[in-house]
Amino acid sequence: MNIAAQQRMSLQTFLRRSLQSNDFSLHYQPLFSAVSPRLLGFEALLRWRNPNGVIVRPAEFISVAEDSGLIIPIGEWVIREACQTAARWQKNGHPLRMSVNVSALQLRRKSFVDMVKSALAESGAEPRLLEIEITERVIVGGHEQAISALREIDALGIQIAIDDFGTGYSGLSYLKQFPIDTVKIDQSFIRDLTVDADDEAIVRAIIAMSKS
């Protein structure tokens, strides 16, 4: 077994332990309007401190969690925790949108929508406050169960956002086939927006298309 494989196995073991010992936490990144200083909501970002006390970057453990199937229980914990937080803010007079990243593996499970319903009911959070964030790869895959789940989620009044849009995984036609409420343009187009005329043109086109 090579070193990379050993490291992945160690990460899997640590992830399983952390599920039992609750070593995960959520950090909330604020989302502001670009035309006013109004706070729109937050994106729930998963953070993990492994049993050795080391903070592991999401880029290092999310793929391992997906390959091992551990993203299912971890993802459920994230949604339930995020809903509880959104409900607390709502009760305190701050009904703010809570955006949560969801993997294709989660969407393809028949129990996913029921789990989301349960999380909302137990927390008392309104469905309109929850936003499920997916990547282009989810809709490109065309998995029947994932597509069905997105439509059920939309029918509940939950918002749906597509992340990293424009990276080349899908065609623009996908926007009209799925109930997408928010388009998050990939940072590769945003990074040099003020100095690159091509990036500006692409971003303007995506915004115009999304609005129409």
C-alpha positions in Angstrom: 0.0 0.0 0.0 1.4 3.4 -1.0 1.7 6.4 1.3 -1.3 8.2 -0.3 -3.6 5.2 0.2 -2.4 4.9 3.8 -3.2 8.6 4.4 -6.7 8.2 3.0 -7.4 5.2 5.2 -6.2 7.2 8.2 -8.5 10.1 7.3 -11.4 7.7 7.0 -10.7 6.3 10.4 -10.4 9.8 11.9 -13.7 10.8 10.2 -15.5 7.8 11.7 -14.3 8.6 15.2 -15.2 12.3 14.8 -18.7 11.4 13.9 -19.1 9.7 17.3 -17.2 12.4 19.3 -18.8 15.4 17.5 -15.5 17.0 16.3 -17.2 18.9 13.5 -18.3 22.5 13.6 -20.0 25.0 11.3 -18.6 28.4 10.5 -21.0 30.9 9.0 -19.8 33.1 6.1 -22.0 36.2 5.7 -23.6 37.0 2.3 -24.1 40.7 1.5 -26.0 42.4 -1.3 -23.6 43.9 -3.9 -25.8 47.0 -4.3 -26.4 47.8 -0.6 -24.8 46.9 2.7 -27.8 44.6 3.5 -27.1 41.2 5.0 -28.9 38.5 3.0 -27.8 35.4 4.9 -25.0 33.0 5.6 -23.3 30.1 4.0 -22.7 27.2 6.5 -19.1 26.0 6.1 -18.0 22.7 7.5 -14.9 22.6 9.7 -13.2 19.6 11.2 -10.7 19.3 14.0 -9.6 15.6 14.0 -9.1 13.5 17.2 -5.5 14.6 17.3 -6.5 18.2 17.6 -5.4 19.1 14.1 -7.6 21.3 11.9 -8.0 19.6 8.5 -8.9 21.7 5.5 -12.1 20.7 3.7 -10.2 20.2 0.5 -8.3 17.4 2.2 -11.2 15.5 3.7 -14.4 16.1 1.7 -13.3 13.9 -1.2 -12.4 11.1 1.3 -15.8 11.5 3.0 -17.5 11.2 -0.4 -15.5 8.2 -1.6 -16.2 6.3 1.7 -19.8 7.2 1.9 -19.3 9.1 5.2 -20.5 12.3 3.5 -24.0 10.9 4.1 -24.0 11.1 7.9 -21.8 14.1 7.9 -24.0 15.9 5.5 -27.1 15.1 7.5 -25.4 16.6 10.6 -24.6 19.7 8.7 -28.2 20.2 7.5 -29.7 19.6 10.9 -27.2 21.9 12.7 -27.7 24.6 10.0 -31.5 24.4 10.4 -31.2 24.7 14.2 -29.1 27.8 13.8 -31.4 29.4 11.2 -34.4 28.7 13.5 -32.7 30.4 16.5 -32.0 33.5 14.4 -35.6 33.4 13.1 -37.0 33.3 16.6 -34.7 36.3 17.6 -36.2 38.4 14.8 -33.5 37.7 12.2 -34.9 35.5 9.4 -31.8 35.1 7.3 -31.1 32.6 4.5 -28.9 29.6 5.4 -27.0 28.1 2.5 -25.8 24.5 2.8 -23.6 22.6 0.4 -25.0 19.2 -0.7 -23.1 16.5 -2.6 -24.4 14.4 -5.5 -24.2 11.3 -3.3 -26.6 12.9 -0.8 -29.1 13.9 -3.5 -29.2 10.4 -5.0 -30.4 8.9 -1.8 -34.2 8.4 -1.7 -34.3 9.4 2.0 -32.6 12.8 1.4 -35.8 14.9 1.0 -37.4 13.2 4.0 -34.3 14.0 6.0 -34.5 17.7 5.0 -38.2 17.8 5.9 -37.4 16.3 9.3 -34.6 18.8 10.0 -36.9 21.7 9.2 -39.7 20.3 11.3 -37.6 19.5 14.3 -35.9 22.9 14.2 -38.9 25.0 13.4 -37.0 26.8 10.6 -39.1 28.0 7.6 -38.3 26.2 4.4 -37.8 29.6 2.6 -34.8 30.2 4.9 -32.9 27.1 3.7 -30.9 27.1 0.5 -29.4 23.9 -0.9 -26.2 24.5 -2.8 -25.1 22.1 -5.5 -22.4 22.1 -8.2 -22.8 21.9 -11.9 -21.6 18.3 -11.8 -24.8 17.3 -9.9 -27.1 18.3 -12.7 -24.7 17.2 -15.5 -24.8 13.7 -14.2 -28.5 13.6 -14.9 -29.2 11.0 -12.1 -32.9 10.5 -12.0 -33.1 10.4 -8.2 -31.1 13.6 -7.9 -33.2 15.5 -10.4 -36.4 14.3 -8.6 -35.0 15.4 -5.3 -34.3 18.9 -6.6 -37.8 19.3 -7.8 -39.2 18.1 -4.5 -37.0 20.5 -2.7 -38.2 23.3 -4.9 -41.8 22.4 -4.3 -41.2 22.7 -0.5 -40.2 26.3 -0.9 -36.5 25.7 -0.3 -34.1 27.7 -2.4 -31.6 26.0 -4.8 -28.3 27.5 -5.7 -25.8 26.3 -8.3 -22.1 26.8 -7.4 -19.0 27.3 -9.5 -21.1 28.0 -12.6 -19.3 28.4 -15.9 -16.5 25.9 -15.2 -17.4 23.9 -18.3 -19.2 20.9 -16.8 -22.6 21.9 -18.2 -24.3 23.8 -21.0 -26.4 26.9 -20.4 -29.5 24.9 -21.3 -29.4 23.3 -17.9 -30.5 26.5 -16.3 -33.9 26.2 -17.9 -34.3 22.5 -17.0 -33.8 22.8 -13.3 -35.5 24.9 -10.6 -32.4 27.1 -9.9 -32.9 30.2 -7.8 -29.3 31.4 -7.5 -26.3 31.2 -9.8 -22.9 31.5 -8.2 -20.4 32.4 -10.9 -17.1 30.5 -10.6 -14.3 32.6 -9.0 -12.0 32.1 -12.0 -14.2 34.7 -13.8 -14.6 36.9 -10.8 -11.0 37.1 -9.6 -9.8 39.5 -12.4 -13.2 41.0 -13.2 -12.0 44.6 -12.9 -9.0 44.2 -15.1 -9.9 41.5 -17.7 -12.4 42.6 -20.3 -13.1 39.0 -21.3 -14.0 38.0 -17.8 -16.3 41.1 -17.5 -18.1 40.2 -20.7 -18.6 36.6 -19.6 -19.9 37.7 -16.2 -22.3 40.2 -17.7 -23.6 37.6 -20.1 -24.2 35.0 -17.3 -26.0 37.6 -15.2 -28.2 38.8 -18.0 -29.0 35.2 -19.0 -29.8 34.2 -15.4 -32.1 37.1 -14.9 -34.0 36.5 -18.1 
